[in-house]
Amino acid sequence: MIRSATLTFPTVPVMSSDNNRLCLLSGTSNLMLANEVARYLGIELTPMIRKSFADGEIYVQILESIRGCDVYIMQPTCRPVNDHLMELMIMIDACKRASARQITAVLPYYGYARADRKTAGRESITAKLAANLLTKAGANRIIAMDLHSSQIQGYFDIPVDHVYGSPTIVEYIKSKNLEDLVVVSPDVGGVARARAFASRLRDAPLAIIDKRRQAHNVAEVMNVVGDVRGKTAVLVDDMIDTAGTITEGARVLREHGARQVYACATHAVFSPPAIERLSNGCLEEVIVTNTIPIEPENRFPQLRILSVAGLIGETISRVHEDCSVSSMFRN
């Protein structure tokens, strides 16, 4: 079940001038979320044709005039990542050739973000490569939610508005009235994220899991730094992929005396065997957002899906009206 966000924002009316009309388009990766955002903005999705040739080539045609419009294209580059990234670039190119005034790529999930630096030599920094591709395709601005690392904003040579899904998750956690909370970072690299999350929960105490990774998608948990005994632990990460990190973290937290363990993440990537790991009873709840669509077969009793349509819709509205976006996330 997808829950609507309970966050409220000061109303910023959408400009209706024909000379600065807001148009919202969506690729095929998450049409449900795009329709929710359109309803929040009080507009309809701009109609378009998207089809594939027999060899897999993607064809896009915009069915309404967007000349002189501010166009926002929603497309999380989730599985299949290559198809959705290519579709987004083709949509950007189509809008550019249709004389859009400004094109903003709205990325609820930014794929290829995990390779954001060189660690072993002779490897690609795909986060920078994808940024170059989107910019070269014709995007004038990026709206992205919970990038894998904040430094990725610097890989773009165009403005980037970095939006956080944590306010929606925090409001849900608060509504549960959990006692003796401790916010836990699943690794050292996520401490800043966990600290910001904890500050929104009335400065809840913080713990860190010391983790050593042996290979991609394989995690080895070593120790817990901080007091979790008798407490309700809330694991916080930007994404859950194969769920090895989260479930191993939950196991170690229970070994160190945690009374309950909840897992929170903005992006539910859910690559196999994530569902089997997450539904084995080690977690009270797995709380995610709908930045990535979750198929019915990948849902399980402990899963809670929160909608970020209000956050994204409000961001688009504020960008369009040249209002502050960062003020949305101040405590």
N, C-alpha and C positions, 0 to 999 in steps of 0.2 A: 504494500500500500504506500502511495506517495503522499506525504503530508505537505500541505501548503506552508510556506514560510510565514511566521507571525511577526516579522519585522515591519516597522512602519517608518516612513521617511516623509520629510516635508514635501509637499506637492510641488513639482516643477512642470508646468504645462508644456506640452509638445508644440513647438512652433508650427503654425499652419500655413505660413506664407508659401505661395507657389514658387517663390524664388529660392526657398530653402527647405524644400519638402523632405521629410524623413521617409525613407523607404527601407523596409526590412525584408531581406531575402534569406532563404534557408537552403542549405545543402541537404543531402539525404541522411546524414549520420544521426541527427536527433531532431526530427520534425516535431515530435511531441513537445519538447522544451521550447522550440521556436514558436510554436502556436501559443504556448503559455505566455511567452514574452510579448508576442503581438497583442494578446488580450490585455496584458498589463499596460501597454502603451496606447491601447484603444485604437489600433489600426489593423489592417489585414496584411498578411504576407503578400508581397508582390508576386504575381503568378509567373512561372517559368516552366520551360520544358527541360527535362534532364533525361537523357537516354544513353545507352551504350551500343556501339557497333559490335558486330559479331566477334571481333578480335579484342574487345575490351576497351577500346577508345571511348572517351566520354564526350558527349555533345551537350551543350547548354545554350538555351535561347531565352532571353528575357521577353516576356509577352506584353509589357507595358512600357511606355516611354519613361525613362529615368533621367532625361537630359536635365542637367543643372541640379539634380537632387543629391542629398546626402544619403548615401547608401550604406547600410549595415548588413553584412553577410554573416549569418550564424552557421558555424560548422566546427564542432569538436573533431579533431583529427584522431579519432579512436579507431579501433579495429573495424575493417581493414585499413590500416593507417595510410598506406600508399595511395589507395583509391580515393580516400577522403581528402588527403592533402592535394592530390592532383585535381580533384573536383573543385576544391576551394580556389585553387589558382586559376582554373578555367573560368569560374564564376567572376573572379576579380577582373580577369582580362575582358570578359564579355561586358562587364559594367563600365570598364574604362573605354572600350570602343563604342559604348552607347552614350558617351559624353556625360557620365555621372560627375557631379561637381567634386565630391570627395567620397572615398571608399574606405570603410572601416571593416577590418576582419575581426569578427567576434569569436574568440576561441575559448569556449567553456573548458576545453581540455586541449593542451598543446602537446601533441605527439612529438617524438624524437627529442624530448627535453632532457632525458637522462644522461645522454652523452654531451655534457656541458663543459668538459675540460679534458686535457690529455693527461692520462694517468699511467699509461704503459708504453707510450711512443708508437709512432706509425699507425695512428688511429684517427678517425674523423671526429670532428666536433659537430655532431648533427644538429644540435640546438642552434648553432650559428648558421649552418647550411640552410636549414628550414627558414630561418629569419631572412636570409638573403633571397631565397626563392619567393617568399611572399612579398617582399619589398619590390623585387624586380618585376613580379607579375602586375604590380600597380597599386598595392595597398598604400593608403596615405596614413593610416593609424591602425593600431592594434588594441583590442580589449581582450585581456586574457585573465583566466581565473586560476589562482593557486599554481603558479609556475613551479616546476620542480626545484628551482633555485632562483632567488631574486636577481642574480647576476645576469640572467637571460635577457632581462629588459635592456641591458647594454649591448646586446648583440644586434638589436634593431637600430637602423639609422632613421627611424620615423618615431613619432610619439607612441608610447605604450602606457595604457592604463591598466595597472595590476589590481585585480579585484580578488577579495578573499571570501571563501565560503564559510569561514569559521563563525561569523555572526549568526548564521542560520542554525549551525550545529550547537552553538553555545546556548541559544534560546531554547532549543529542545532539551538540552541537558538540564538547564535551570528548571524547566517545567516538570522534571522528574523528582525534584527535591531530594537529590541523593545526599547522604550524610558522609562526613569524613572523606571528602574528595582529595585525591592527589592526581595531578596531571603528569603523565609519563611520556617522555620522548623515547621512541624505539631505538634511537641511535644518537650519537653525538652530533651528527649533522643536522638533526631536527630540533635541537635545543631552542633556537630562537623562535621557531614556530610554536613549540610547546609552551614557552614562556609567555608569548603573546596570548595564547589560548587561556593559560592559567590566570592572567591578569584580568580577563573578562569574566572569570568565575570567582570574583571577589578575592583575587590574589591567592588562589589555592596553591598549596605547596607543590614543588616540582621534584620529579625523580627522573633518572636517566638510566637506560639500559646500555651497558657497554657491550657492543657487538663487534665481532670480527667476521667479515665476509670472505668466504673461501672462493666463491665463483659467482657469476651472475645468477640471480634468483635463488641463491643458497645462502642462508644466514646461520651463523653460529653465535648464540647468546652466551656471554661469559659471566656477567655480574649485574647487580642493580645498585646504583648509586642513589641513596635517599631512602627514606622510611616509608614503606608501604604496608607494614604489618597492621592488620585489622582495618585497613582503609578500602575505599572504593576507588580502584585505579581506572583512569581514563587514558587509554593509549591514543596518541594523536599523530597522524601522518598525513602527507598530501595525497597519497594514493595507496590502494591495495591492489597488487598485481597477482602474484601466485599465493599471497597470504602467508608465506613462510616466516617473514619478519614478525608479523602481527601475532600469529598463533604461537610461535616460539616465545615471543615476549610475554604473552598471556600465561603460558606454562611456567615461566620463570617467576613472574609476579606472584602466582599462586604458591609456588615453592617458598617464596619469601614472605608469605603470610597475608597477601591481599585477600580481602573478603569477597569482593566482586571485581570483575574486569570488563570494561566496555571498550570497544574499538571505534574510533572516529576517523574518517578520511573523506576528503572532498571527492576524489575520483575513484570510482569502482571499476577498475580495469578488469579484474576477475578472470585472469588466465588460469587454465587448469593447472593444478588441482585445487584452486582457491575455494570453490564451493564446498568440497569435501572437508577441507581443513576448517573453514569458518563455521560449518554447521555441526561440528562434532561435540558441541557442548562446552568448549573451553571459554566461551564468551557469553555474557548475559545478553548483549546486543551488539550488532555491527551497524553503525550509523554512518550513512553515506549520503551524497547528494545525487541529483539526476543530471549532472554534467555529461555523463555517458549513459546511454540507454541500457537498461538491464532487462534482458529477456526473461519471460516467465519461468523458463526452465532453470534460470540461475538465481531464483529467489528461494529463500528458506525462512523458517519461522523467526530466527533472531534478527533478520534484516529489517532495517528501517531506512526508508528513502525519503529525503527531504528535498523540497523543490527550491531551486535558486533562481527561479524565473523573476521574482521581485527584485533581487539583487542585480541581475543582468539588465532587466528592463529599466531600473532606476539609473544604472550607470549609463546606458544608452541615452536616456533622457537628459541627464546632466551633461554628457559630452556634447550632445546636439545643441544644448542651450548655453554652452561655454560656462558651466557651473563647476564647482569643485567636486571631485570624486572622492578624494582622500578624506573629506569631512564625514563621509558615510561610515567610516571605520574607526572614528575616534570614540573612546569610552565616554 
